[in-house]
Amino acid sequence: MSISKLAQNLKGSEIIKIAGEINELKKAGQNIANLTIGDFDSNIYPIPGELKSEIIDAYNHNQTNYPPADGVLDLRQTVSGFLKENFNLDYASNEILISGGSRPLIYATYLALVDPGDKVVYPAPSWNNNHYCDLTSADGVAVPTHPHNNFMPTAAELSEYIKGATLLALCSPLNPTGTMFSKENLEEICDLVIEENKSRKEGEKPLYLLYDQIYSQLTFGDHQHYNPVSLRPELRDYTVFIDGASKCFAATGVRVGWGFGPAHIIDNMKAIIGHMGAWAPKAEQVATSHFLKNSPAVQNYLAEFKQRIQQSLEALYKGIKHLKAQGFPVDAIEPMGAIYLTVKIDLKGKVTPDGKVLRSPSDINFYLIQEAKGALVPFSAFGTDEDLAWFRTSVGACSYEEIESLIPRIGEAIKKLS
């Protein structure tokens, strides 16, 4: 039976493919350090106790009917205050939209702004923009980025592609790299967008900016999060933010995300979210509102959570750098934010003990799963060329001890190659 062209052309998830391999090995009794999933093991990183209590209380008070299409008013008002307190961003409740995590908000932004054939520009690697372009029949333009810029796009790299584009999709801290914009780099991109919009004719669509800052609370050391509207207030009319509770509170399953931007765009996104039925559950919305108002609980949780995530990232980073110092063909970029570390493991052309040539990052990854009992995600899963030997590693589902014990296994696996 024929299916739609969209369904025929939509690419499957490389991460799901890797997960299948891991599950098969787990069934056989093998213990795999799973650095693939952008999620948390809730036994290692539970949600805040206060949030959990508020969720239970909301269900006990029968908060189980449909929420308003744009989200519970009290939560939108609380998010408004949270944005003001943490980012000095001033958005009213009618400029804020709640949904079941951030993913529906990204999709709704595409659907609200992008027509079939419109150009959408995004960096590669980045999370899911290639798939959202497929889903909306957009003309997606993946702009290659480079390790010397921490795989973050620069204004110079973007400038030749944004002419006539409808949407520029950015994320910082970035999934999959764990790196982030400097103030100067983001300012230059903001100025590029402003100049492009000045060149647009009357009645022509402007260049919109989708800014995903879901990991903004998870930054380390001296690295500071910046956003385009604070740097260039004139971009407020063209910027849609993606944010939420999923990552900064290890609450991916709680499914409370929020987007914010110009009221007329948010209003149209509300209609789209409503037709998708992609609301956050009402009880979780009520609970999240109460929790965010408890500033000491929020700050105490974040302080401990960030310290533990940073500890795991640093252990992985230092371990890879130690292998590099020993002469292994590996490298890593300093962890800056989110739950990810960018790792290079260049084993292309090497031959396994059973005579198989490792020809691609996928081959390398599946060899490491088998021999090192550790699973990564090639950057090709995030829109880069198939031959780029860089990988995303995610520490949310592994303990510190698992990460430490993985490093020598990677070294031993590499030694077996010829």
Protein Blocks (a to p, Z undefined) as FASTA:
>chain_A
ZZdfklmmpccdfklmmmmmmmmmmmnopacddfkbccddfklmccdfklmmmmmmmmmn
opabccdfkbpfklmmmmmmmmmmmnopacdfklcccdehjklmmmmmmmmmmcghiacd
dddddehklmmmmmnopacddddddfkloopacfklmmmmmgopabdcddddddfkopac
dfklmmmmmmmmmmmmmmpcehiacddddddfklmmmcghjbccddfklmmmmlmmmccc
dddjklmnopmmnopacddddfklmmmmmmmmmmnopaccfklmmmmmmmmmmmmlmmmm
mmmmmmmmmmmmmmmmmmmmmmmmnopacdddddfbhjbdcddddfehiacfkopacfbf
klmmmmmmmmnopacddfklnopafklccdcddfklccfklmmmmmmmmmmmmmmpZZ
